[in-house]
């Protein structure tokens, strides 16, 4: 068992977990995620969700199979998809008597002390009334991620930034892979799961790369950078599969799920 000792948790879920490979919205995953977050809140934990998926949901709503190339078209998809994504979250959270609250952020919010403090105060106020902040990058305003120059990387690094800024003890990244392996398990049958990583090695960063799906912009390298951010702040991160978000209950309970990024001692 892992001694996580966490009271404040940030959960990040990626587009690949929220959208089927066919492009349809994965309603079961959203429902199970809402259940798990509500259960953790009922246990007395302060929980924040960082979600991707706005453009993926927008593609589904407009019955499009391919992501458009123009920035304006992607922003329009994000605007459509974000409202639908929040409708689904609000609906499913309400089924478990949990309150969702939306925050759309851009990178400059954290660059300026005044706006950063306002956001942190808002999150603290929401957590004080046991609401669950649902955070996404404001893709309809910020074009960096859409143009693939973002420092967030499909919200992996946004989640680490939020986690360190609000003093979270743990970041859980739900992904389309169940942890960090010695090699790509989709290509190397001898690849083995690494249970604990005390520090992210340069060789691991160099070996990582590529987006996980056609709907998202992240990949293993952005997850490792998120882990670096957490470790540098003296915090923990767990990378595990988002196929069934109810795994969050096991992770927070300290069960050895996925890869645990935690410094020795």
C-alpha positions as semicolon CSV with decimal commas, in nm:
position;residue;x (nm);y (nm);z (nm)
1;X;0,000;0,000;0,000
2;X;0,108;0,356;-0,067
3;X;0,104;0,617;0,208
4;X;-0,042;0,904;0,005
5;X;-0,186;1,100;0,300
6;X;-0,381;1,333;0,073
7;X;-0,659;1,578;0,160
8;X;-0,662;1,786;-0,157
9;X;-0,659;1,604;-0,493
10;X;-0,651;1,717;-0,856
11;X;-0,777;1,469;-1,115
12;X;-0,699;1,515;-1,483
13;X;-0,882;1,320;-1,751
14;X;-0,780;1,328;-2,114
15;X;-0,976;1,341;-2,435
16;X;-0,893;0,981;-2,520
17;X;-1,073;0,867;-2,204
18;X;-1,381;1,080;-2,272
19;X;-1,422;1,007;-2,643
20;X;-1,454;0,664;-2,804
21;X;-1,222;0,585;-3,095
22;X;-1,533;0,620;-3,315
23;X;-1,562;0,984;-3,205
24;X;-1,873;0,932;-2,992
25;X;-1,885;1,062;-2,634
26;X;-1,806;0,798;-2,373
27;X;-2,105;0,852;-2,144
28;X;-2,018;0,559;-1,919
29;X;-1,677;0,708;-1,841
30;X;-1,832;1,046;-1,757
31;X;-2,086;0,879;-1,530
32;X;-1,822;0,674;-1,349
33;X;-1,599;0,979;-1,315
34;X;-1,884;1,176;-1,157
35;X;-1,951;0,888;-0,917
36;X;-1,586;0,861;-0,812
37;X;-1,540;1,236;-0,759
38;X;-1,863;1,259;-0,561
39;X;-1,754;0,963;-0,347
40;X;-1,417;1,124;-0,274
41;X;-1,591;1,451;-0,183
42;X;-1,819;1,261;0,053
43;X;-1,510;1,112;0,216
44;X;-1,403;1,466;0,306
45;X;-1,145;1,525;0,035
46;X;-1,124;1,850;-0,161
47;X;-1,136;1,749;-0,528
48;X;-1,064;1,946;-0,845
49;X;-1,119;1,809;-1,197
50;X;-0,910;1,923;-1,493
51;X;-1,080;1,801;-1,808
52;X;-0,998;1,794;-2,175
53;X;-1,245;1,695;-2,444
54;X;-1,417;2,016;-2,558
55;X;-1,309;1,983;-2,920
56;X;-1,373;1,609;-2,922
57;X;-1,727;1,663;-2,794
58;X;-1,774;1,943;-3,047
59;X;-1,673;1,710;-3,328
60;X;-1,932;1,460;-3,210
61;X;-2,207;1,720;-3,181
62;X;-2,148;1,840;-3,538
63;X;-2,102;1,484;-3,667
64;X;-1,753;1,559;-3,797
65;X;-1,492;1,286;-3,837
66;X;-1,181;1,502;-3,874
67;X;-1,047;1,794;-3,674
68;X;-1,049;2,108;-3,895
69;X;-0,718;2,278;-3,969
70;X;-0,819;2,642;-3,917
71;X;-0,780;2,786;-3,567
72;X;-1,117;2,964;-3,586
73;X;-1,297;2,640;-3,672
74;X;-1,129;2,461;-3,382
75;X;-1,225;2,744;-3,148
76;X;-1,585;2,719;-3,265
77;X;-1,581;2,345;-3,198
78;X;-1,439;2,410;-2,852
79;X;-1,719;2,658;-2,777
80;X;-1,985;2,407;-2,883
81;X;-1,818;2,113;-2,714
82;X;-1,741;2,289;-2,386
83;X;-2,105;2,378;-2,323
84;X;-2,213;2,022;-2,399
85;X;-1,933;1,877;-2,187
86;X;-2,036;2,089;-1,889
87;X;-2,401;1,992;-1,941
88;X;-2,301;1,627;-1,915
89;X;-2,083;1,686;-1,608
90;X;-2,351;1,893;-1,434
91;X;-2,615;1,631;-1,508
92;X;-2,406;1,335;-1,396
93;X;-2,271;1,514;-1,086
94;X;-2,626;1,597;-0,983
95;X;-2,714;1,226;-1,002
96;X;-2,468;1,176;-0,714
97;X;-2,568;1,493;-0,526
98;X;-2,245;1,670;-0,620
99;X;-2,210;2,030;-0,737
100;X;-1,999;2,109;-1,045
101;X;-1,849;2,455;-1,110
102;X;-1,681;2,559;-1,435
103;X;-1,355;2,753;-1,463
104;X;-1,203;2,823;-1,805
105;X;-0,843;2,937;-1,781
106;X;-0,579;3,079;-2,010
107;X;-0,208;3,073;-1,949
108;X;-0,185;3,445;-1,876
109;X;-0,414;3,399;-1,575
110;X;-0,119;3,239;-1,396
111;X;0,135;3,482;-1,539
112;X;-0,009;3,781;-1,351
113;X;-0,019;3,775;-0,969
114;X;-0,355;3,952;-0,934
115;X;-0,550;3,730;-1,173
116;X;-0,376;3,422;-1,034
117;X;-0,479;3,510;-0,681
118;X;-0,839;3,571;-0,788
119;X;-0,855;3,225;-0,945
120;X;-0,699;3,061;-0,640
121;X;-0,942;3,242;-0,410
122;X;-1,234;3,124;-0,627
123;X;-1,115;2,762;-0,613
124;X;-1,073;2,781;-0,236
125;X;-1,423;2,925;-0,199
126;X;-1,570;2,647;-0,415
127;X;-1,392;2,376;-0,222
128;X;-1,510;2,530;0,105
129;X;-1,871;2,461;0,004
130;X;-1,780;2,111;-0,124
131;X;-1,828;2,204;-0,490
132;X;-1,606;2,038;-0,750
133;X;-1,427;2,288;-0,977
134;X;-1,418;2,161;-1,336
135;X;-1,128;2,331;-1,511
136;X;-1,040;2,342;-1,879
137;X;-0,826;2,567;-2,093
138;X;-1,034;2,834;-2,262
139;X;-0,972;2,712;-2,616
140;X;-1,214;2,964;-2,765
141;X;-0,983;3,243;-2,646
142;X;-0,639;3,085;-2,612
143;X;-0,500;2,956;-2,942
144;X;-0,163;2,829;-2,821
145;X;-0,280;2,472;-2,760
146;X;-0,478;2,462;-3,083
147;X;-0,170;2,575;-3,273
148;X;0,035;2,306;-3,095
149;X;0,263;2,555;-2,919
150;X;0,103;2,521;-2,579
151;X;0,295;2,470;-2,258
152;X;-0,010;2,291;-2,119
153;X;-0,013;1,993;-2,359
154;X;-0,371;1,864;-2,360
155;X;-0,406;1,994;-2,003
156;X;-0,148;1,758;-1,851
157;X;0,073;2,045;-1,747
158;X;-0,225;2,268;-1,671
159;X;-0,335;2,009;-1,416
160;X;0,012;2,007;-1,256
161;X;0,015;2,386;-1,249
162;X;-0,327;2,396;-1,083
163;X;-0,226;2,123;-0,838
164;X;0,090;2,300;-0,725
165;X;-0,080;2,641;-0,709
166;X;-0,366;2,522;-0,487
167;X;-0,141;2,312;-0,265
168;X;-0,281;1,975;-0,370
169;X;-0,116;1,671;-0,219
170;X;-0,180;1,448;-0,518
171;X;-0,238;1,472;-0,893
172;X;-0,401;1,173;-1,061
173;X;-0,372;1,163;-1,440
174;X;-0,626;0,933;-1,603
175;X;-0,498;0,833;-1,945
176;X;-0,533;0,581;-2,225
177;X;-0,234;0,394;-2,080
178;X;-0,220;0,241;-1,733
179;X;0,119;0,378;-1,632
180;X;0,477;0,440;-1,736
181;X;0,647;0,140;-1,894
182;X;1,008;0,050;-1,968
183;X;0,910;0,068;-2,338
184;X;0,595;0,128;-2,542
185;X;0,372;-0,169;-2,441
186;X;0,176;-0,133;-2,765
187;X;0,491;-0,216;-2,959
188;X;0,710;-0,413;-2,719
189;X;0,549;-0,721;-2,558
190;X;0,834;-0,736;-2,305
191;X;0,767;-0,386;-2,171
192;X;0,699;-0,380;-1,797
193;X;0,514;-0,130;-1,581
194;X;0,728;0,093;-1,360
195;X;0,554;0,100;-1,022
196;X;0,737;0,399;-0,871
197;X;0,940;0,684;-1,019
198;X;1,128;0,904;-0,767
199;X;1,261;1,137;-1,040
200;X;1,199;1,176;-1,412
201;X;1,521;1,098;-1,597
202;X;1,621;1,290;-1,912
203;X;1,632;0,958;-2,098
204;X;1,268;0,895;-2,012
205;X;1,169;1,234;-2,150
206;X;1,372;1,175;-2,465
207;X;1,207;0,838;-2,522
208;X;0,855;0,977;-2,477
209;X;0,664;1,158;-2,747
210;X;0,362;1,167;-2,972
211;X;-0,004;1,231;-2,905
212;X;-0,221;0,954;-2,768
213;X;-0,511;0,997;-3,009
214;X;-0,636;1,200;-3,302
215;X;-0,866;1,394;-3,071
216;X;-0,611;1,515;-2,814
217;X;-0,282;1,703;-2,822
218;X;-0,105;1,536;-2,532
219;X;0,122;1,233;-2,504
220;X;0,353;1,064;-2,257
221;X;0,606;1,348;-2,269
222;X;0,351;1,600;-2,136
223;X;0,260;1,360;-1,856
224;X;0,624;1,322;-1,757
225;X;0,663;1,700;-1,754
226;X;0,359;1,720;-1,530
227;X;0,523;1,465;-1,300
228;X;0,840;1,675;-1,296
229;X;0,637;1,978;-1,186
230;X;0,474;1,783;-0,903
231;X;0,800;1,628;-0,784
232;X;0,976;1,966;-0,790
233;X;0,702;2,097;-0,560
234;X;0,746;1,803;-0,324
235;X;0,411;1,653;-0,427
236;X;0,294;1,322;-0,577
237;X;0,138;1,211;-0,901
238;X;-0,020;0,883;-1,010
239;X;-0,056;0,796;-1,379
240;X;-0,313;0,527;-1,446
241;X;-0,580;0,412;-1,688
242;X;-0,893;0,622;-1,732
243;X;-1,093;0,335;-1,881
244;X;-1,288;0,311;-1,554
245;X;-1,249;0,629;-1,344
246;X;-1,378;0,446;-1,037
247;X;-1,014;0,340;-1,005
248;X;-0,968;0,679;-0,835
249;X;-1,112;0,532;-0,516
250;X;-0,841;0,264;-0,517
251;X;-0,566;0,513;-0,599
252;X;-0,657;0,750;-0,316
253;X;-0,688;0,454;-0,079
254;X;-0,322;0,378;-0,151
255;X;-0,358;0,068;-0,365
256;X;-0,066;0,011;-0,606
257;X;-0,242;0,126;-0,922
258;X;-0,048;0,262;-1,220
259;X;0,280;0,449;-1,178
260;X;0,343;0,648;-0,863
261;X;0,569;0,951;-0,903
262;X;0,695;1,022;-0,554
263;X;1,038;1,119;-0,424
264;X;1,219;0,872;-0,202
265;X;1,147;0,923;0,166
